[in-house]
Amino acid sequence: MNHSEILKASSKIIDDRNLPYGDPMVNHTCAGELKEVFHRYFGKHRIVSNAERAAMDNVITKIARIATGPVVREDTYIDGAAYFAIAGSAASPVSFDAELEDTLIRRMSEDVSTNS
């Protein structure tokens, strides 16, 4: 395929998806706004890998599609679940560190008992 054929095919895909998924500009505007808020907090308290961040961006895109689309499609939820699973797999091992979690819980318990 040359560039003209690729653009023509992509235009047809966009037009075909407008009906079930809604206007792409509305969807992407919503996704951008959601991502802006999400990224304001995400990664501030732990290390976040690029792969986890990208997968979470895809989850947010699916959420925006649900929020703005004229119909709900099952594949949007399936894709969203898959991206959540990918994000979980890509999360920094520190995020799932049981020893660190135990230490934090112990410290919080100590703080509570000290302040009581």
N, CA, C and O atoms as a MOPAC input file, in Angstrom:
PM7 MOZYME 1SCF
protein

 N      0.83900 1    -1.18300 1     0.00000 1
 C      0.00000 1     0.00000 1     0.00000 1
 C      0.88100 1     1.24200 1     0.00000 1
 O      1.88000 1     1.30800 1     0.71500 1
 N      0.50300 1     2.21300 1    -0.80000 1
 C      1.22600 1     3.48400 1    -0.75200 1
 C      0.51400 1     4.42400 1     0.22800 1
 O     -0.53400 1     4.08900 1     0.77900 1
 N      1.10200 1     5.59700 1     0.43200 1
 C      0.56800 1     6.52400 1     1.43400 1
 C     -0.87100 1     6.95800 1     1.13700 1
 O     -1.66600 1     7.11900 1     2.06300 1
 N     -1.20500 1     7.14300 1    -0.11400 1
 C     -2.57300 1     7.55000 1    -0.47400 1
 C     -3.57600 1     6.45500 1    -0.12800 1
 O     -4.65900 1     6.73400 1     0.38600 1
 N     -3.21100 1     5.22300 1    -0.40900 1
 C     -4.10300 1     4.10100 1    -0.10700 1
 C     -4.26000 1     3.91700 1     1.41000 1
 O     -5.34300 1     3.59500 1     1.89900 1
 N     -3.17500 1     4.12600 1     2.13200 1
 C     -3.23300 1     4.01500 1     3.59200 1
 C     -4.16400 1     5.08800 1     4.16500 1
 O     -4.99100 1     4.79500 1     5.02900 1
 N     -4.03300 1     6.30900 1     3.69400 1
 C     -4.89200 1     7.38600 1     4.17700 1
 C     -6.36000 1     7.14600 1     3.82800 1
 O     -7.24800 1     7.40800 1     4.64000 1
 N     -6.60500 1     6.65600 1     2.64100 1
 C     -7.97100 1     6.36500 1     2.21400 1
 C     -8.58200 1     5.27000 1     3.09700 1
 O     -9.73100 1     5.37800 1     3.52500 1
 N     -7.81300 1     4.22800 1     3.36000 1
 C     -8.29800 1     3.13100 1     4.20200 1
 C     -8.53000 1     3.60800 1     5.63200 1
 O     -9.51300 1     3.22500 1     6.26700 1
 N     -7.62400 1     4.44400 1     6.13700 1
 C     -7.78100 1     4.93100 1     7.51000 1
 C     -8.99500 1     5.84500 1     7.63400 1
 O     -9.67300 1     5.83600 1     8.66200 1
 N     -9.27000 1     6.62300 1     6.61200 1
 C    -10.44000 1     7.49800 1     6.61300 1
 C    -11.72000 1     6.67000 1     6.69200 1
 O    -12.65900 1     7.04100 1     7.39700 1
 N    -11.75900 1     5.56800 1     5.98300 1
 C    -12.92800 1     4.69300 1     6.01900 1
 C    -13.10000 1     4.08700 1     7.41200 1
 O    -14.22000 1     3.98600 1     7.91300 1
 N    -12.00300 1     3.69000 1     8.03100 1
 C    -12.07400 1     3.12900 1     9.38500 1
 C    -12.63600 1     4.16700 1    10.35400 1
 O    -13.50700 1     3.85300 1    11.16400 1
 N    -12.14200 1     5.39600 1    10.27500 1
 C    -12.62800 1     6.45900 1    11.16200 1
 C    -14.11700 1     6.69400 1    10.93000 1
 O    -14.88400 1     6.79300 1    11.88800 1
 N    -14.53000 1     6.78200 1     9.67200 1
 C    -15.95200 1     7.00200 1     9.37000 1
 C    -16.80600 1     5.85200 1     9.88400 1
 O    -17.87700 1     6.08200 1    10.44500 1
 N    -16.34500 1     4.60800 1     9.69900 1
 C    -17.10200 1     3.44000 1    10.14900 1
 C    -17.23300 1     3.38900 1    11.67200 1
 O    -18.23100 1     2.89300 1    12.19400 1
 N    -16.23700 1     3.89700 1    12.37700 1
 C    -16.24900 1     3.83500 1    13.84300 1
 C    -17.00300 1     4.99700 1    14.47600 1
 O    -17.31200 1     4.94300 1    15.66600 1
 N    -17.30600 1     6.03300 1    13.72400 1
 C    -18.04800 1     7.15700 1    14.30300 1
 C    -19.40000 1     6.71800 1    14.84600 1
 O    -19.83300 1     7.20300 1    15.89200 1
 N    -20.06900 1     5.81100 1    14.15200 1
 C    -21.40200 1     5.39500 1    14.58300 1
 C    -21.36200 1     4.69600 1    15.94400 1
 O    -22.06100 1     5.13300 1    16.85800 1
 N    -20.57100 1     3.62400 1    16.11900 1
 C    -20.60400 1     2.97100 1    17.43000 1
 C    -19.81000 1     3.69100 1    18.51900 1
 O    -20.15600 1     3.59800 1    19.69700 1
 N    -18.75800 1     4.40400 1    18.14300 1
 C    -17.86800 1     4.99000 1    19.14900 1
 C    -18.04000 1     6.49300 1    19.32600 1
 O    -17.52600 1     7.05500 1    20.29300 1
 N    -18.73700 1     7.14400 1    18.43500 1
 C    -18.93200 1     8.58200 1    18.54600 1
 C    -17.84400 1     9.37700 1    17.85100 1
 O    -16.91200 1     8.82000 1    17.27100 1
 N    -17.98100 1    10.67500 1    17.92200 1
 C    -17.05800 1    11.60300 1    17.27700 1
 C    -15.65800 1    11.46200 1    17.89400 1
 O    -15.50100 1    11.61700 1    19.10500 1
 N    -14.64600 1    11.17100 1    17.07500 1
 C    -13.29800 1    10.99200 1    17.63500 1
 C    -12.75400 1    12.24800 1    18.30900 1
 O    -11.97300 1    12.13500 1    19.25400 1
 N    -13.13400 1    13.42000 1    17.86300 1
 C    -12.64300 1    14.64200 1    18.49400 1
 C    -13.20800 1    14.78100 1    19.91100 1
 O    -12.49700 1    15.19800 1    20.82400 1
 N    -14.46700 1    14.43600 1    20.09100 1
 C    -15.07700 1    14.48000 1    21.42200 1
 C    -14.41000 1    13.43900 1    22.32200 1
 O    -14.06500 1    13.72600 1    23.46800 1
 N    -14.23400 1    12.22900 1    21.78900 1
 C    -13.60700 1    11.15500 1    22.55200 1
 C    -12.18300 1    11.51600 1    22.96300 1
 O    -11.80800 1    11.33000 1    24.12000 1
 N    -11.39800 1    12.02400 1    22.03700 1
 C    -10.00200 1    12.35200 1    22.34500 1
 C     -9.90000 1    13.56600 1    23.26900 1
 O     -8.97900 1    13.64400 1    24.08200 1
 N    -10.82500 1    14.50300 1    23.15500 1
 C    -10.83500 1    15.64000 1    24.08200 1
 C    -11.11800 1    15.15000 1    25.49400 1
 O    -10.43900 1    15.55200 1    26.43900 1
 N    -12.11200 1    14.28700 1    25.64300 1
 C    -12.43800 1    13.72200 1    26.94700 1
 C    -11.24400 1    12.92500 1    27.48500 1
 O    -10.86800 1    13.07700 1    28.64700 1
 N    -10.65600 1    12.08100 1    26.64500 1
 C     -9.50600 1    11.27800 1    27.07400 1
 C     -8.34500 1    12.17000 1    27.50700 1
 O     -7.68600 1    11.89200 1    28.50800 1
 N     -8.10100 1    13.21800 1    26.76800 1
 C     -7.02100 1    14.14000 1    27.12200 1
 C     -7.25300 1    14.80200 1    28.46500 1
 O     -6.32500 1    14.94600 1    29.26000 1
 N     -8.48300 1    15.20300 1    28.72000 1
 C     -8.80800 1    15.83900 1    30.00200 1
 C     -8.67300 1    14.84700 1    31.15400 1
 O     -8.13800 1    15.18500 1    32.21000 1
 N     -9.16300 1    13.61400 1    30.94600 1
 C     -9.03200 1    12.59000 1    31.98700 1
 C     -7.56300 1    12.27400 1    32.26500 1
 O     -7.15900 1    12.13800 1    33.42000 1
 N     -6.77300 1    12.15900 1    31.20900 1
 C     -5.34400 1    11.84900 1    31.37000 1
 C     -4.60600 1    12.97200 1    32.08700 1
 O     -3.70200 1    12.72300 1    32.88400 1
 N     -4.99500 1    14.19800 1    31.80000 1
 C     -4.35800 1    15.34200 1    32.45500 1
 C     -4.53300 1    15.25100 1    33.96700 1
 O     -3.57900 1    15.45500 1    34.71800 1
 N     -5.74200 1    14.94600 1    34.41100 1
 C     -6.00500 1    14.81100 1    35.84600 1
 C     -5.27200 1    13.59000 1    36.40000 1
 O     -4.62000 1    13.67400 1    37.44100 1
 N     -5.37600 1    12.47300 1    35.71700 1
 C     -4.74200 1    11.23600 1    36.17300 1
 C     -3.23200 1    11.41400 1    36.34600 1
 O     -2.66800 1    11.02200 1    37.36800 1
 N     -2.59100 1    12.00100 1    35.35400 1
 C     -1.13000 1    12.15100 1    35.40000 1
 C     -0.67300 1    13.18900 1    36.43100 1
 O      0.49900 1    13.22600 1    36.80300 1
 N     -1.58200 1    14.01000 1    36.87700 1
 C     -1.24600 1    14.95300 1    37.94200 1
 C     -0.90300 1    14.19600 1    39.22500 1
 O     -0.10700 1    14.67600 1    40.03300 1
 N     -1.49600 1    13.02000 1    39.41500 1
 C     -1.29800 1    12.23500 1    40.62800 1
 C     -0.46900 1    10.96900 1    40.40800 1
 O      0.26700 1    10.54700 1    41.29900 1
 N     -0.58600 1    10.37500 1    39.24500 1
 C      0.03600 1     9.07800 1    38.96200 1
 C      1.55400 1     9.18800 1    38.95600 1
 O      2.12800 1    10.00700 1    38.23800 1
 N      2.18600 1     8.36300 1    39.75500 1
 C      3.63700 1     8.33100 1    39.78500 1
 C      4.27100 1     9.29500 1    40.77400 1
 O      5.49600 1     9.40100 1    40.83500 1
 N      3.46600 1     9.99000 1    41.53800 1
 C      4.03700 1    10.93600 1    42.51400 1
 C      4.57400 1    10.23300 1    43.74600 1
 O      5.46500 1    10.75100 1    44.41900 1
 N      4.04200 1     9.05800 1    44.04800 1
 C      4.41600 1     8.38300 1    45.29100 1
 C      5.11600 1     7.05100 1    45.06700 1
 O      5.42600 1     6.34200 1    46.02400 1
 N      5.36300 1     6.71400 1    43.82800 1
 C      6.08300 1     5.47900 1    43.51800 1
 C      6.63800 1     5.55900 1    42.11000 1
 O      6.27100 1     6.43400 1    41.32500 1
 N      7.51100 1     4.64600 1    41.81200 1
 C      8.10700 1     4.58900 1    40.47700 1
 C      7.09000 1     3.96600 1    39.52100 1
 O      6.49200 1     2.93400 1    39.82700 1
 N      6.89900 1     4.59200 1    38.37600 1
 C      5.96700 1     4.09700 1    37.35900 1
 C      6.75700 1     3.86900 1    36.07600 1
 O      7.44200 1     4.77000 1    35.59200 1
 N      6.65700 1     2.66300 1    35.53000 1
 C      7.36600 1     2.36700 1    34.27800 1
 C      6.64200 1     3.00000 1    33.09400 1
 O      5.45100 1     3.30000 1    33.16700 1
 N      7.37100 1     3.19700 1    32.01800 1
 C      6.74900 1     3.73400 1    30.79800 1
 C      5.66000 1     2.79200 1    30.28700 1
 O      4.62700 1     3.24200 1    29.79100 1
 N      5.89100 1     1.49400 1    30.41000 1
 C      4.90000 1     0.52300 1    29.94000 1
 C      3.61600 1     0.61100 1    30.76200 1
 O      2.51800 1     0.54800 1    30.21100 1
 N      3.75500 1     0.75700 1    32.08200 1
 C      2.56100 1     0.89700 1    32.92800 1
 C      1.81300 1     2.18100 1    32.58600 1
 O      0.58600 1     2.18700 1    32.47900 1
 N      2.55800 1     3.25900 1    32.41800 1
 C      1.94000 1     4.54800 1    32.07900 1
 C      1.18500 1     4.45300 1    30.74100 1
 O      0.06100 1     4.94000 1    30.62500 1
 N      1.80100 1     3.83400 1    29.75200 1
 C      1.15800 1     3.70000 1    28.43500 1
 C     -0.10200 1     2.84300 1    28.51600 1
 O     -1.12300 1     3.17000 1    27.91200 1
 N     -0.02200 1     1.74600 1    29.26600 1
 C     -1.20000 1     0.88400 1    29.41000 1
 C     -2.33400 1     1.62300 1    30.12700 1
 O     -3.49700 1     1.49000 1    29.74600 1
 N     -2.00200 1     2.39700 1    31.15900 1
 C     -3.02900 1     3.16700 1    31.86600 1
 C     -3.62200 1     4.24600 1    30.96000 1
 O     -4.81100 1     4.54900 1    31.05500 1
 N     -2.80500 1     4.82300 1    30.08700 1
 C     -3.34100 1     5.78200 1    29.11000 1
 C     -4.38100 1     5.10100 1    28.21800 1
 O     -5.40300 1     5.69600 1    27.87900 1
 N     -4.11200 1     3.85500 1    27.84500 1
 C     -5.07200 1     3.11700 1    27.01800 1
 C     -6.35300 1     2.81600 1    27.79200 1
 O     -7.44300 1     2.86000 1    27.22300 1
 N     -6.23200 1     2.51300 1    29.08300 1
 C     -7.42000 1     2.31800 1    29.92600 1
 C     -8.25900 1     3.59200 1    29.92400 1
 O     -9.47900 1     3.54400 1    29.76500 1
 N     -7.59600 1     4.72400 1    30.10100 1
 C     -8.31600 1     6.00100 1    30.15000 1
 C     -8.98900 1     6.29700 1    28.81200 1
 O    -10.09600 1     6.83400 1    28.78000 1
 N     -8.33200 1     5.95400 1    27.72000 1
 C     -8.94900 1     6.13900 1    26.40300 1
 C    -10.23200 1     5.31600 1    26.30100 1
 O    -11.22500 1     5.78000 1    25.74200 1
 N    -10.21300 1     4.10700 1    26.83700 1
 C    -11.41800 1     3.26500 1    26.82500 1
 C    -12.50600 1     3.87600 1    27.70900 1
 O    -13.68400 1     3.83800 1    27.35300 1
 N    -12.12300 1     4.43400 1    28.84900 1
 C    -13.10000 1     5.09300 1    29.72900 1
 C    -13.73900 1     6.27000 1    29.00100 1
 O    -14.95200 1     6.46900 1    29.07600 1
 N    -12.92800 1     7.04200 1    28.30300 1
 C    -13.46200 1     8.17500 1    27.54200 1
 C    -14.42000 1     7.70100 1    26.45700 1
 O    -15.44000 1     8.34100 1    26.20000 1
 N    -14.09600 1     6.59300 1    25.82800 1
 C    -14.97700 1     6.04700 1    24.79000 1
 C    -16.32900 1     5.67300 1    25.38700 1
 O    -17.36900 1     5.91100 1    24.77400 1
 N    -16.31500 1     5.08800 1    26.58200 1
 C    -17.56100 1     4.72200 1    27.26500 1
 C    -18.34500 1     5.98400 1    27.62800 1
 O    -19.56900 1     6.02900 1    27.49800 1
 N    -17.61900 1     7.00400 1    28.08300 1
 C    -18.27300 1     8.24600 1    28.51300 1
 C    -18.89700 1     9.01300 1    27.35500 1
 O    -19.92100 1     9.67100 1    27.53600 1
 N    -18.30000 1     8.94100 1    26.17000 1
 C    -18.74100 1     9.81300 1    25.07800 1
 C    -19.42900 1     9.09300 1    23.92500 1
 O    -20.03800 1     9.73900 1    23.07200 1
 N    -19.34200 1     7.79000 1    23.88900 1
 C    -19.91300 1     7.05700 1    22.75500 1
 C    -21.42100 1     6.94500 1    22.83500 1
 O    -21.98600 1     6.93900 1    23.92900 1
 N    -22.07900 1     6.85700 1    21.69200 1
 C    -23.54100 1     6.76300 1    21.67700 1
 C    -24.05900 1     5.38300 1    22.08800 1
 O    -25.21600 1     5.26100 1    22.49300 1
 N    -23.23200 1     4.35000 1    21.99400 1
 C    -23.59300 1     3.00200 1    22.43200 1
 C    -22.41000 1     2.42000 1    23.19900 1
 O    -21.26500 1     2.83200 1    23.01100 1
 N    -22.70800 1     1.46100 1    24.06100 1
 C    -21.64700 1     0.77600 1    24.79600 1
 C    -21.35200 1    -0.53100 1    24.08300 1
 O    -22.25000 1    -1.32400 1    23.79700 1
 N    -20.07800 1    -0.73500 1    23.80500 1
 C    -19.67300 1    -1.95900 1    23.11100 1
 C    -18.90700 1    -2.84600 1    24.07500 1
 O    -18.05900 1    -2.37900 1    24.83500 1
 N    -19.21800 1    -4.11800 1    24.03200 1
 C    -18.56700 1    -5.08900 1    24.90900 1
 C    -17.04700 1    -5.07700 1    24.73600 1
 O    -16.30700 1    -5.22000 1    25.70900 1
 N    -16.58800 1    -4.90500 1    23.50100 1
 C    -15.14400 1    -4.95700 1    23.25600 1
 C    -14.39400 1    -3.83000 1    23.95800 1
 O    -13.20700 1    -3.97000 1    24.25100 1
 N    -15.07000 1    -2.71100 1    24.23200 1
 C    -14.43000 1    -1.61100 1    24.95000 1
 C    -14.09300 1    -2.05300 1    26.37100 1
 O    -13.00800 1    -1.74900 1    26.86700 1
 N    -14.99000 1    -2.75500 1    27.02300 1
 C    -14.73100 1    -3.25500 1    28.37900 1
 C    -13.67200 1    -4.35400 1    28.36500 1
 O    -12.82500 1    -4.41700 1    29.25600 1
 N    -13.72100 1    -5.20500 1    27.36800 1
 C    -12.71900 1    -6.27200 1    27.25100 1
 C    -11.33700 1    -5.67100 1    27.02600 1
 O    -10.36800 1    -6.07000 1    27.67200 1
 N    -11.25000 1    -4.71200 1    26.11200 1
 C     -9.96600 1    -4.03900 1    25.86700 1
 C     -9.46800 1    -3.33400 1    27.13100 1
 O     -8.28600 1    -3.40600 1    27.46700 1
 N    -10.38800 1    -2.65000 1    27.82900 1
 C    -10.01300 1    -1.95300 1    29.05800 1
 C     -9.46500 1    -2.90900 1    30.10200 1
 O     -8.46800 1    -2.61100 1    30.75900 1
 N    -10.11500 1    -4.06000 1    30.25800 1
 C     -9.63900 1    -5.07200 1    31.21400 1
 C     -8.25700 1    -5.58400 1    30.81500 1
 O     -7.39100 1    -5.79400 1    31.66500 1
 N     -8.06400 1    -5.78000 1    29.52200 1
 C     -6.75300 1    -6.24500 1    29.04800 1
 C     -5.66500 1    -5.21200 1    29.33500 1
 O     -4.56300 1    -5.56600 1    29.75300 1
 N     -5.97700 1    -3.93800 1    29.11000 1
 C     -4.98200 1    -2.89300 1    29.38800 1
 C     -4.70000 1    -2.76800 1    30.88100 1
 O     -3.56700 1    -2.48200 1    31.26900 1
 N     -5.70900 1    -2.97700 1    31.72300 1
 C     -5.46900 1    -2.97800 1    33.16800 1
 C     -4.52600 1    -4.12600 1    33.54300 1
 O     -3.62100 1    -3.95500 1    34.36000 1
 N     -4.75000 1    -5.29600 1    32.93900 1
 C     -3.88100 1    -6.44600 1    33.21400 1
 C     -2.44800 1    -6.16200 1    32.76500 1
 O     -1.49200 1    -6.50600 1    33.45900 1
 N     -2.31100 1    -5.53600 1    31.60800 1
 C     -0.97500 1    -5.17800 1    31.11400 1
 C     -0.31800 1    -4.18000 1    32.06600 1
 O      0.86400 1    -4.31000 1    32.38200 1
 N     -1.07200 1    -3.19400 1    32.52100 1
 C     -0.53300 1    -2.19500 1    33.45700 1
 C     -0.07200 1    -2.87400 1    34.74300 1
 O      0.99300 1    -2.55200 1    35.27100 1
 N     -0.86500 1    -3.80300 1    35.24100 1
 C     -0.47900 1    -4.52700 1    36.45200 1
 C      0.78800 1    -5.33200 1    36.25800 1
 O      1.63700 1    -5.39400 1    37.14700 1
 N      0.91200 1    -5.94600 1    35.09900 1
 C      2.12400 1    -6.71200 1    34.79700 1
 C      3.34100 1    -5.80800 1    34.65400 1
 O      4.46000 1    -6.20200 1    34.98400 1
 N      3.11700 1    -4.60400 1    34.16600 1
 C      4.22500 1    -3.67100 1    33.91700 1
 C      4.59600 1    -2.84200 1    35.13500 1
 O      5.62900 1    -2.17300 1    35.14400 1
 N      3.75300 1    -2.88600 1    36.16800 1
 C      4.00500 1    -2.06200 1    37.35300 1
 C      5.35500 1    -2.42200 1    37.96000 1
 O      5.79000 1    -3.57300 1    37.92600 1
 N      5.99100 1    -1.42000 1    38.50400 1
 C      7.28000 1    -1.60900 1    39.15300 1
 C      7.16100 1    -2.65300 1    40.25400 1
 O      6.19100 1    -2.64300 1    41.01200 1
 N      8.13300 1    -3.55000 1    40.35200 1
 C      8.08700 1    -4.55100 1    41.43200 1
 C      7.99200 1    -3.91500 1    42.81700 1
 O      7.46800 1    -4.53400 1    43.74300 1
 N      8.48400 1    -2.70200 1    42.97000 1
 C      8.39100 1    -2.00300 1    44.25200 1
 C      6.92400 1    -1.80600 1    44.63300 1
 O      6.58300 1    -1.80500 1    45.81600 1
 N      6.06000 1    -1.64100 1    43.63200 1
 C      4.64000 1    -1.43300 1    43.90400 1
 C      4.01000 1    -2.64000 1    44.57800 1
 O      3.03300 1    -2.50500 1    45.31400 1
 N      4.56800 1    -3.82500 1    44.32900 1
 C      4.00700 1    -5.05900 1    44.85900 1
 C      4.92800 1    -5.68900 1    45.89900 1
 O      4.87300 1    -6.89900 1    46.11800 1
 N      5.75700 1    -4.89800 1    46.53100 1
 C      6.73200 1    -5.37400 1    47.49700 1
 C      6.04400 1    -5.63100 1    48.83200 1
 O      5.70300 1    -4.68900 1    49.54800 1
 N      5.83800 1    -6.90600 1    49.16800 1
 C      5.12800 1    -7.26900 1    50.39900 1
 C      5.88700 1    -6.80100 1    51.63300 1
 O      5.27200 1    -6.35200 1    52.60000 1
 N      7.20600 1    -6.89700 1    51.61700 1
 C      7.99900 1    -6.46400 1    52.77100 1
 C      7.82300 1    -4.95700 1    53.00100 1
 O      7.65500 1    -4.50600 1    54.13500 1
 N      7.86300 1    -4.19400 1    51.91400 1
 C      7.65900 1    -2.75100 1    52.02700 1
 C      6.26300 1    -2.45700 1    52.56000 1
 O      6.09300 1    -1.58900 1    53.41700 1
 N      5.27000 1    -3.17200 1    52.05900 1
 C      3.89700 1    -2.97400 1    52.51800 1
 C      3.78800 1    -3.26800 1    54.01500 1
 O      3.16800 1    -2.50300 1    54.75300 1
 N      4.39200 1    -4.38000 1    54.46800 1
 C      4.37000 1    -4.71900 1    55.89400 1
 C      5.02800 1    -3.62600 1    56.72900 1
 O      4.53000 1    -3.27100 1    57.79700 1
 N      6.14400 1    -3.09400 1    56.24100 1
 C      6.84700 1    -2.02200 1    56.95500 1
 C      5.96800 1    -0.78700 1    57.06800 1
 O      5.88100 1    -0.18100 1    58.13600 1
 N      5.32000 1    -0.41300 1    55.98200 1
 C      4.45100 1     0.76000 1    56.00400 1
 C      3.27300 1     0.57200 1    56.95800 1
 O      2.91700 1     1.48800 1    57.69900 1
 N      2.67700 1    -0.60600 1    56.93900 1
 C      1.55100 1    -0.89400 1    57.83400 1
 C      2.01000 1    -0.84600 1    59.28300 1
 O      1.32300 1    -0.28000 1    60.13400 1
 N      3.17900 1    -1.44200 1    59.57400 1
 C      3.71400 1    -1.41900 1    60.92900 1
 C      3.95900 1     0.00800 1    61.40100 1
 O      3.62800 1     0.36000 1    62.53300 1
 N      4.54400 1     0.83300 1    60.52400 1
 C      4.81200 1     2.23200 1    60.88700 1
 C      3.52500 1     3.00300 1    61.14300 1
 O      3.45000 1     3.80900 1    62.07100 1
 N      2.51100 1     2.75200 1    60.31600 1
 C      1.23400 1     3.43900 1    60.52500 1
 C      0.61900 1     3.00400 1    61.84700 1
 O      0.04800 1     3.82800 1    62.56200 1
 N      0.72600 1     1.72400 1    62.18200 1
 C      0.19500 1     1.21700 1    63.45600 1
 C      0.93600 1     1.85200 1    64.62300 1
 O      0.32700 1     2.22500 1    65.62600 1
 N      2.25200 1     1.97100 1    64.48900 1
 C      3.05000 1     2.59300 1    65.53600 1
 C      2.65800 1     4.04100 1    65.72400 1
 O      2.54700 1     4.52100 1    66.85200 1
 N      2.44600 1     4.74600 1    64.60700 1
 C      2.02800 1     6.14600 1    64.67300 1
 C      0.68800 1     6.30400 1    65.37200 1
 O      0.49300 1     7.23400 1    66.15500 1
 N     -0.22400 1     5.40100 1    65.09100 1
 C     -1.55600 1     5.45600 1    65.70300 1
 C     -1.44600 1     5.19700 1    67.19800 1
 O     -2.06000 1     5.90800 1    67.99300 1
 N     -0.67000 1     4.18700 1    67.59300 1
 C     -0.55100 1     3.87200 1    69.01500 1
 C      0.20900 1     4.95000 1    69.76200 1
 O     -0.07700 1     5.20100 1    70.93300 1
 N      1.17300 1     5.59700 1    69.11300 1
 C      1.93600 1     6.69100 1    69.73800 1
 C      1.06000 1     7.91800 1    69.93500 1
 O      1.19100 1     8.62900 1    70.93100 1
 N      0.16900 1     8.16300 1    68.98700 1
 C     -0.68700 1     9.36300 1    69.05700 1
 C     -1.95200 1     9.14700 1    69.88100 1
 O     -2.74300 1    10.07300 1    70.05900 1
 N     -2.14600 1     7.92400 1    70.38600 1
 C     -3.35800 1     7.64600 1    71.16300 1
 C     -3.18900 1     8.00900 1    72.60700 1
 O     -4.11600 1     7.83800 1    73.40000 1

